[in-house]
Amino acid sequence: MTETQTTPPILISAAFDSGNIDVLSIDGVTARLAIHRDAQSTFFQWFHFQVAGAAGRTIELQITGVAAAAYPDGWRGYRAAVSDDRQFWARADTVYDADRDGGTLIIRHQPAADLCWFAYFAPYSWERHLDLVARSAVQPGVSHRVLGHSLDGRTIDCLTLGHGPKPVWLYARQHPGEAMAEWWMEGALAMLTDPADPHARALRAACTFHLVPNANPDGSVRGHLRTNAAGVNLNREWHAPSAERSPEVLALRNAMDLTGVDFAIDVHGDEAIPHVFLAGFEGIPSRTDAQSEGYRRYRSILERRTPDFQTRHGYPNARPGTGNLAMSTNQVAERFGAVAMTLEMPFKDNDDLPCPVQGWSPERSMLLARACLQSLHEWLQG
Ligand code: ZN
């Protein structure tokens, strides 16, 4: 008898926080799947689902139609994240066949346990977010405030700490599928709230930090790649945020207007480029030489301080005067004269320092946050 006659088929569910998969068919240990689009939008790429009944069996998951995803170049050289215990995320054998079934990502894996989870990147749940915010808010010297609410009524949480004159804003997950951005924030908060950390002590004396770990909670819970509950890409709203389309950005930008901004990092993930890199504000109308030099100096300090960061690969610079002020880094640099930047971490791996087991991971995202903050301390020395 064949296996499908003797053992039941695998079962698949995505009915949980940040879940995203449509089951087209299941035959024994093989499943045909598809990713559904962000609400009222054409973007899709994030997936996250549970497979049950697979212990010791080699399963084949075919995620079809992905050539039409937001970043099809993201599938080449990509391996899916997999976990048995939802704590440690490894990578599964993954092949991309661009010519099959509208582009198919084929994941093969033999789980040791009955249950296992697959995701585009190690997920960062809303419950974990609430734990992070609550745990941070009770640390000495930390204050919490709700900057506003998302369209679905979730809080835009901001943690403030430090008593120095320089206002620093760190914010993440405008693009909700970029879960590595909130892992980065968890690393940043762990360091900045550590009373013993020497860099954190110096930074808290020099700066006042405002940290927004999740700027798009609705998209995160809904399992979106790139948009909020109304299908709006929040990082294209910064010139004119509105309560109807983008209350998340409106709340964040209004709060920045009250404090001013000297230094800012908008934390993201990049689907296609297998490196960590920064993007700046080269194209804004009022850019000054001092502002540009501040950005270049920060990049070179970070490059020297961590082998996980480099400056050879990244996005092309905007030509002078062509910067898109709808994007937060440009808007913040233009509006406040700040040294502002977009930090991009890979969904794949850092090809300069690859990790065969995990690829780019939560652990590395958290360590990168520490390197970024240590670099900020050095940068402030002038
Ligand atoms: Zn992004």
Residues whose N, C-alpha, C, O or C-beta is under 5 A from the ligand:
A	BS01	ZN	H175 E178 H268 G269
